[in-house]
Amino acid sequence: MTTSKDQTKQLLYDQFIRFLHVYENHKDTEIEHFLSVAQRESIEKIPQHLTAVHMIDCIGKHEPINNTGIAEAMNLSKASITKIGNKLLEEGFVKRTKMNDNKKESYFRLSPQGKKIFELHERLHVQETERFYRTLDKYSETELKVIHQFLQDSSINIESRSNEGE
C-alpha cells in the first residue's frame, strides 16, 4: 500500500531528476554566456567548467588561500579542490606560492589571466544572485531552511558518490 508520504517522495524524486536535467541544460547555456561575454571583452582563455570559475572566484576573494581554505569556503572536498586546482595551475589561471613562515604548505594566488576571469565572474555573479533571490522571495523563512537542508544533504550525497569513483 502506497502512503501519501511515499507519493510525495516520488513526486520530489521526479522533480529532482527534472531539476538535474534542466540544470544540465542551463549549465551549458551559462558557460556559453560566460564565454561570449569573455570573448566580447577580449579574454581569450577561460576554464570550461563553472566549478573552476567559482574556485577562481574563491581564490580571488581570499588570496593567498590553501586547499583547506578553498574546500571550506566552497563546501567541497579537498580531493575535488586538489583536482580542480591542479587543472587551473596547468592552464595558467592560478599560481602556487609558499608563505615565508610556512614553507610546507602551498597557497594559491590568481595569475593575471585568473584576475580577468575573477573580475568578469564578479560582475555576472551579482546578476545571477539577484535573479536567484527573486525566486526565493516567495518562500517563508521556515521553507527556506528546509530547502537549504535538502540542498545540503543532496550535495553531500552526490559528492560522496562522485568521490567513491576516484
PyRosetta script that sets phi, psi and omega in degrees:
from pyrosetta import init, pose_from_sequence

init()
pose = pose_from_sequence("MTTSKDQTKQLLYDQFIRFLHVYENHKDTEIEHFLSVAQRESIEKIPQHLTAVHMIDCIGKHEPINNTGIAEAMNLSKASITKIGNKLLEEGFVKRTKMNDNKKESYFRLSPQGKKIFELHERLHVQETERFYRTLDKYSETELKVIHQFLQDSSINIESRSNEGE")
pose.set_psi(1, 126.0)
pose.set_omega(1, -178.5)
pose.set_phi(2, -86.6)
pose.set_psi(2, 127.5)
pose.set_omega(2, -179.4)
pose.set_phi(3, -90.0)
pose.set_psi(3, 167.0)
pose.set_omega(3, 176.9)
pose.set_phi(4, -61.2)
pose.set_psi(4, -38.4)
pose.set_omega(4, 179.1)
pose.set_phi(5, -64.5)
pose.set_psi(5, -40.9)
pose.set_omega(5, 177.5)
pose.set_phi(6, -62.3)
pose.set_psi(6, -40.7)
pose.set_omega(6, 178.6)
pose.set_phi(7, -64.6)
pose.set_psi(7, -41.0)
pose.set_omega(7, 178.2)
pose.set_phi(8, -64.8)
pose.set_psi(8, -41.2)
pose.set_omega(8, 176.8)
pose.set_phi(9, -60.2)
pose.set_psi(9, -42.0)
pose.set_omega(9, 179.4)
pose.set_phi(10, -64.7)
pose.set_psi(10, -42.1)
pose.set_omega(10, 177.1)
pose.set_phi(11, -60.8)
pose.set_psi(11, -43.2)
pose.set_omega(11, 178.3)
pose.set_phi(12, -64.0)
pose.set_psi(12, -42.9)
pose.set_omega(12, 178.8)
pose.set_phi(13, -61.6)
pose.set_psi(13, -47.0)
pose.set_omega(13, 179.2)
pose.set_phi(14, -59.7)
pose.set_psi(14, -41.8)
pose.set_omega(14, -180.0)
pose.set_phi(15, -69.0)
pose.set_psi(15, -36.9)
pose.set_omega(15, 178.1)
pose.set_phi(16, -63.3)
pose.set_psi(16, -44.2)
pose.set_omega(16, 177.4)
pose.set_phi(17, -62.5)
pose.set_psi(17, -43.3)
pose.set_omega(17, 176.7)
pose.set_phi(18, -59.8)
pose.set_psi(18, -44.0)
pose.set_omega(18, 178.3)
pose.set_phi(19, -57.9)
pose.set_psi(19, -45.2)
pose.set_omega(19, 179.8)
pose.set_phi(20, -59.9)
pose.set_psi(20, -42.3)
pose.set_omega(20, 179.2)
pose.set_phi(21, -66.5)
pose.set_psi(21, -45.2)
pose.set_omega(21, 179.3)
pose.set_phi(22, -63.0)
pose.set_psi(22, -43.4)
pose.set_omega(22, -180.0)
pose.set_phi(23, -63.8)
pose.set_psi(23, -40.3)
pose.set_omega(23, 179.1)
pose.set_phi(24, -58.8)
pose.set_psi(24, -43.2)
pose.set_omega(24, 177.1)
pose.set_phi(25, -67.2)
pose.set_psi(25, -41.8)
pose.set_omega(25, 179.8)
pose.set_phi(26, -64.6)
pose.set_psi(26, -41.0)
pose.set_omega(26, -179.5)
pose.set_phi(27, -56.1)
pose.set_psi(27, -43.8)
pose.set_omega(27, 178.4)
pose.set_phi(28, -63.9)
pose.set_psi(28, -40.9)
pose.set_omega(28, 178.6)
pose.set_phi(29, -66.5)
pose.set_psi(29, -40.8)
pose.set_omega(29, -178.7)
pose.set_phi(30, -63.1)
pose.set_psi(30, -44.9)
pose.set_omega(30, 180.0)
pose.set_phi(31, -68.5)
pose.set_psi(31, -35.6)
pose.set_omega(31, 176.1)
pose.set_phi(32, -62.9)
pose.set_psi(32, -41.3)
pose.set_omega(32, 177.7)
pose.set_phi(33, -62.9)
pose.set_psi(33, -44.9)
pose.set_omega(33, 179.0)
pose.set_phi(34, -59.6)
pose.set_psi(34, -45.3)
pose.set_omega(34, 178.9)
pose.set_phi(35, -61.4)
pose.set_psi(35, -42.6)
pose.set_omega(35, -177.9)
pose.set_phi(36, -67.4)
pose.set_psi(36, -40.0)
pose.set_omega(36, 177.3)
pose.set_phi(37, -65.6)
pose.set_psi(37, -42.5)
pose.set_omega(37, 178.1)
pose.set_phi(38, -59.9)
pose.set_psi(38, -42.9)
pose.set_omega(38, 179.8)
pose.set_phi(39, -63.6)
pose.set_psi(39, -43.2)
pose.set_omega(39, 178.4)
pose.set_phi(40, -60.8)
pose.set_psi(40, -29.4)
pose.set_omega(40, -178.9)
pose.set_phi(41, -96.7)
pose.set_psi(41, 14.3)
pose.set_omega(41, 176.9)
pose.set_phi(42, 60.5)
pose.set_psi(42, 32.1)
pose.set_omega(42, 171.8)
pose.set_phi(43, -92.1)
pose.set_psi(43, 111.6)
pose.set_omega(43, -169.0)
pose.set_phi(44, -80.4)
pose.set_psi(44, -32.2)
pose.set_omega(44, -172.6)
pose.set_phi(45, -127.7)
pose.set_psi(45, 127.8)
pose.set_omega(45, 174.7)
pose.set_phi(46, -140.1)
pose.set_psi(46, 156.4)
pose.set_omega(46, 177.2)
pose.set_phi(47, -63.6)
pose.set_psi(47, 150.6)
pose.set_omega(47, -177.1)
pose.set_phi(48, -90.4)
pose.set_psi(48, -2.9)
pose.set_omega(48, -178.7)
pose.set_phi(49, -126.2)
pose.set_psi(49, 138.0)
pose.set_omega(49, -177.5)
pose.set_phi(50, -64.1)
pose.set_psi(50, -32.3)
pose.set_omega(50, 178.8)
pose.set_phi(51, -62.5)
pose.set_psi(51, -37.4)
pose.set_omega(51, 177.1)
pose.set_phi(52, -66.1)
pose.set_psi(52, -39.9)
pose.set_omega(52, 176.8)
pose.set_phi(53, -63.1)
pose.set_psi(53, -41.0)
pose.set_omega(53, 179.2)
pose.set_phi(54, -68.0)
pose.set_psi(54, -31.2)
pose.set_omega(54, 176.0)
pose.set_phi(55, -69.0)
pose.set_psi(55, -39.4)
pose.set_omega(55, 175.0)
pose.set_phi(56, -59.4)
pose.set_psi(56, -42.9)
pose.set_omega(56, 178.3)
pose.set_phi(57, -60.1)
pose.set_psi(57, -45.7)
pose.set_omega(57, 179.5)
pose.set_phi(58, -61.5)
pose.set_psi(58, -45.7)
pose.set_omega(58, 179.0)
pose.set_phi(59, -62.3)
pose.set_psi(59, -44.9)
pose.set_omega(59, -179.6)
pose.set_phi(60, -60.0)
pose.set_psi(60, -35.1)
pose.set_omega(60, -179.6)
pose.set_phi(61, -78.3)
pose.set_psi(61, -24.3)
pose.set_omega(61, -170.8)
pose.set_phi(62, -126.4)
pose.set_psi(62, 8.5)
pose.set_omega(62, -172.7)
pose.set_phi(63, -63.8)
pose.set_psi(63, 144.9)
pose.set_omega(63, -5.1)
pose.set_phi(64, -75.9)
pose.set_psi(64, 141.9)
pose.set_omega(64, -178.1)
pose.set_phi(65, -141.3)
pose.set_psi(65, 142.7)
pose.set_omega(65, -179.6)
pose.set_phi(66, -96.5)
pose.set_psi(66, 176.8)
pose.set_omega(66, -178.9)
pose.set_phi(67, -55.5)
pose.set_psi(67, -44.5)
pose.set_omega(67, -178.1)
pose.set_phi(68, -61.8)
pose.set_psi(68, -44.8)
pose.set_omega(68, 178.9)
pose.set_phi(69, -62.0)
pose.set_psi(69, -41.4)
pose.set_omega(69, 178.7)
pose.set_phi(70, -65.9)
pose.set_psi(70, -45.6)
pose.set_omega(70, -179.7)
pose.set_phi(71, -58.1)
pose.set_psi(71, -44.1)
pose.set_omega(71, 179.2)
pose.set_phi(72, -66.9)
pose.set_psi(72, -45.3)
pose.set_omega(72, -178.1)
pose.set_phi(73, -65.0)
pose.set_psi(73, -36.9)
pose.set_omega(73, -177.5)
pose.set_phi(74, -94.3)
pose.set_psi(74, -6.2)
pose.set_omega(74, -178.7)
pose.set_phi(75, 58.0)
pose.set_psi(75, 45.1)
pose.set_omega(75, 177.0)
pose.set_phi(76, -124.6)
pose.set_psi(76, 164.9)
pose.set_omega(76, 179.2)
pose.set_phi(77, -71.9)
pose.set_psi(77, 155.2)
pose.set_omega(77, 176.3)
pose.set_phi(78, -62.3)
pose.set_psi(78, -34.9)
pose.set_omega(78, 178.6)
pose.set_phi(79, -61.0)
pose.set_psi(79, -44.1)
pose.set_omega(79, 178.3)
pose.set_phi(80, -62.7)
pose.set_psi(80, -43.4)
pose.set_omega(80, -178.8)
pose.set_phi(81, -64.8)
pose.set_psi(81, -41.5)
pose.set_omega(81, 178.6)
pose.set_phi(82, -60.7)
pose.set_psi(82, -45.0)
pose.set_omega(82, -179.1)
pose.set_phi(83, -62.7)
pose.set_psi(83, -48.2)
pose.set_omega(83, -179.7)
pose.set_phi(84, -67.4)
pose.set_psi(84, -42.6)
pose.set_omega(84, -179.4)
pose.set_phi(85, -59.8)
pose.set_psi(85, -42.1)
pose.set_omega(85, 178.0)
pose.set_phi(86, -63.2)
pose.set_psi(86, -38.8)
pose.set_omega(86, 178.5)
pose.set_phi(87, -66.6)
pose.set_psi(87, -42.5)
pose.set_omega(87, 179.1)
pose.set_phi(88, -65.5)
pose.set_psi(88, -36.8)
pose.set_omega(88, 175.2)
pose.set_phi(89, -62.4)
pose.set_psi(89, -48.7)
pose.set_omega(89, -178.8)
pose.set_phi(90, -59.6)
pose.set_psi(90, -37.0)
pose.set_omega(90, -178.3)
pose.set_phi(91, -86.5)
pose.set_psi(91, -4.8)
pose.set_omega(91, 174.6)
pose.set_phi(92, 84.6)
pose.set_psi(92, 17.6)
pose.set_omega(92, 179.5)
pose.set_phi(93, -86.4)
pose.set_psi(93, -23.2)
pose.set_omega(93, 179.8)
pose.set_phi(94, -134.4)
pose.set_psi(94, 162.6)
pose.set_omega(94, 174.3)
pose.set_phi(95, -122.0)
pose.set_psi(95, 148.2)
pose.set_omega(95, 176.4)
pose.set_phi(96, -103.4)
pose.set_psi(96, 131.2)
pose.set_omega(96, -179.3)
pose.set_phi(97, -131.3)
pose.set_psi(97, 165.0)
pose.set_omega(97, 174.2)
pose.set_phi(98, -114.1)
pose.set_psi(98, 146.5)
pose.set_omega(98, 176.8)
pose.set_phi(99, -86.3)
pose.set_psi(99, 149.4)
pose.set_omega(99, -179.4)
pose.set_phi(100, -59.2)
pose.set_psi(100, -36.2)
pose.set_omega(100, -176.9)
pose.set_phi(101, -88.0)
pose.set_psi(101, -7.0)
pose.set_omega(101, -178.8)
pose.set_phi(102, -144.0)
pose.set_psi(102, 93.9)
pose.set_omega(102, -176.3)
pose.set_phi(103, -79.0)
pose.set_psi(103, -10.3)
pose.set_omega(103, -178.4)
pose.set_phi(104, -80.5)
pose.set_psi(104, -46.8)
pose.set_omega(104, -170.3)
pose.set_phi(105, -87.1)
pose.set_psi(105, 139.4)
pose.set_omega(105, 178.6)
pose.set_phi(106, -95.6)
pose.set_psi(106, 144.2)
pose.set_omega(106, 178.0)
pose.set_phi(107, -126.0)
pose.set_psi(107, 150.2)
pose.set_omega(107, 178.6)
pose.set_phi(108, -100.7)
pose.set_psi(108, 143.5)
pose.set_omega(108, 170.0)
pose.set_phi(109, -134.8)
pose.set_psi(109, 155.0)
pose.set_omega(109, 178.4)
pose.set_phi(110, -79.4)
pose.set_psi(110, 142.2)
pose.set_omega(110, 170.1)
pose.set_phi(111, -81.3)
pose.set_psi(111, 171.5)
pose.set_omega(111, 175.9)
pose.set_phi(112, -55.6)
pose.set_psi(112, -39.0)
pose.set_omega(112, 178.1)
pose.set_phi(113, -65.3)
pose.set_psi(113, -40.9)
pose.set_omega(113, 178.1)
pose.set_phi(114, -62.9)
pose.set_psi(114, -36.6)
pose.set_omega(114, 178.8)
pose.set_phi(115, -64.8)
pose.set_psi(115, -36.3)
pose.set_omega(115, 176.7)
pose.set_phi(116, -63.0)
pose.set_psi(116, -43.7)
pose.set_omega(116, 179.1)
pose.set_phi(117, -64.2)
pose.set_psi(117, -43.4)
pose.set_omega(117, 179.6)
pose.set_phi(118, -58.0)
pose.set_psi(118, -48.2)
pose.set_omega(118, -177.9)
pose.set_phi(119, -64.9)
pose.set_psi(119, -41.9)
pose.set_omega(119, 177.5)
pose.set_phi(120, -63.6)
pose.set_psi(120, -46.0)
pose.set_omega(120, -179.5)
pose.set_phi(121, -60.8)
pose.set_psi(121, -41.0)
pose.set_omega(121, 179.5)
pose.set_phi(122, -55.5)
pose.set_psi(122, -47.4)
pose.set_omega(122, -178.8)
pose.set_phi(123, -63.9)
pose.set_psi(123, -47.2)
pose.set_omega(123, -178.2)
pose.set_phi(124, -70.5)
pose.set_psi(124, -32.0)
pose.set_omega(124, -178.8)
pose.set_phi(125, -65.4)
pose.set_psi(125, -37.5)
pose.set_omega(125, 177.9)
pose.set_phi(126, -59.0)
pose.set_psi(126, -44.3)
pose.set_omega(126, 179.1)
pose.set_phi(127, -62.6)
pose.set_psi(127, -45.3)
pose.set_omega(127, -179.7)
pose.set_phi(128, -65.1)
pose.set_psi(128, -40.5)
pose.set_omega(128, 179.9)
pose.set_phi(129, -62.3)
pose.set_psi(129, -45.0)
pose.set_omega(129, 178.8)
pose.set_phi(130, -61.1)
pose.set_psi(130, -40.8)
pose.set_omega(130, 178.8)
pose.set_phi(131, -64.1)
pose.set_psi(131, -44.4)
pose.set_omega(131, -179.4)
pose.set_phi(132, -64.8)
pose.set_psi(132, -43.7)
pose.set_omega(132, 179.5)
pose.set_phi(133, -61.2)
pose.set_psi(133, -39.0)
pose.set_omega(133, 177.4)
pose.set_phi(134, -60.1)
pose.set_psi(134, -36.7)
pose.set_omega(134, 177.3)
pose.set_phi(135, -64.9)
pose.set_psi(135, -39.1)
pose.set_omega(135, -177.0)
pose.set_phi(136, -77.9)
pose.set_psi(136, -15.6)
pose.set_omega(136, -176.5)
pose.set_phi(137, -58.2)
pose.set_psi(137, -25.3)
pose.set_omega(137, -176.3)
pose.set_phi(138, -81.0)
pose.set_psi(138, -5.5)
pose.set_omega(138, -177.7)
pose.set_phi(139, -100.4)
pose.set_psi(139, 149.0)
pose.set_omega(139, 176.1)
pose.set_phi(140, -76.5)
pose.set_psi(140, 167.5)
pose.set_omega(140, 177.6)
pose.set_phi(141, -58.8)
pose.set_psi(141, -42.1)
pose.set_omega(141, 179.5)
pose.set_phi(142, -63.0)
pose.set_psi(142, -44.3)
pose.set_omega(142, 179.0)
pose.set_phi(143, -64.2)
pose.set_psi(143, -39.3)
pose.set_omega(143, 178.7)
pose.set_phi(144, -62.8)
pose.set_psi(144, -37.4)
pose.set_omega(144, 178.0)
pose.set_phi(145, -65.8)
pose.set_psi(145, -38.9)
pose.set_omega(145, 177.9)
pose.set_phi(146, -67.0)
pose.set_psi(146, -43.4)
pose.set_omega(146, 177.9)
pose.set_phi(147, -60.6)
pose.set_psi(147, -44.0)
pose.set_omega(147, 178.6)
pose.set_phi(148, -58.7)
pose.set_psi(148, -47.8)
pose.set_omega(148, -178.7)
pose.set_phi(149, -62.7)
pose.set_psi(149, -41.3)
pose.set_omega(149, 179.0)
pose.set_phi(150, -62.6)
pose.set_psi(150, -47.0)
pose.set_omega(150, -179.8)
pose.set_phi(151, -64.4)
pose.set_psi(151, -39.9)
pose.set_omega(151, 178.4)
pose.set_phi(152, -62.9)
pose.set_psi(152, -48.0)
pose.set_omega(152, 179.1)
pose.set_phi(153, -62.6)
pose.set_psi(153, -42.1)
pose.set_omega(153, -180.0)
pose.set_phi(154, -65.1)
pose.set_psi(154, -41.2)
pose.set_omega(154, 178.6)
pose.set_phi(155, -62.3)
pose.set_psi(155, -44.6)
pose.set_omega(155, 179.0)
pose.set_phi(156, -61.9)
pose.set_psi(156, -43.5)
pose.set_omega(156, 179.5)
pose.set_phi(157, -61.6)
pose.set_psi(157, -48.6)
pose.set_omega(157, -178.5)
pose.set_phi(158, -65.3)
pose.set_psi(158, -44.4)
pose.set_omega(158, -178.6)
pose.set_phi(159, -64.0)
pose.set_psi(159, -41.2)
pose.set_omega(159, -179.8)
pose.set_phi(160, -66.5)
pose.set_psi(160, -36.1)
pose.set_omega(160, 176.8)
pose.set_phi(161, -68.4)
pose.set_psi(161, -37.4)
pose.set_omega(161, 178.5)
pose.set_phi(162, -66.1)
pose.set_psi(162, -40.3)
pose.set_omega(162, -178.0)
pose.set_phi(163, -73.8)
pose.set_psi(163, -19.9)
pose.set_omega(163, 176.7)
pose.set_phi(164, -63.2)
pose.set_psi(164, -31.1)
pose.set_omega(164, -178.3)
pose.set_phi(165, -80.3)
pose.set_psi(165, -7.5)
pose.set_omega(165, -176.6)
pose.set_phi(166, -82.8)
pose.dump_pdb("model.pdb")
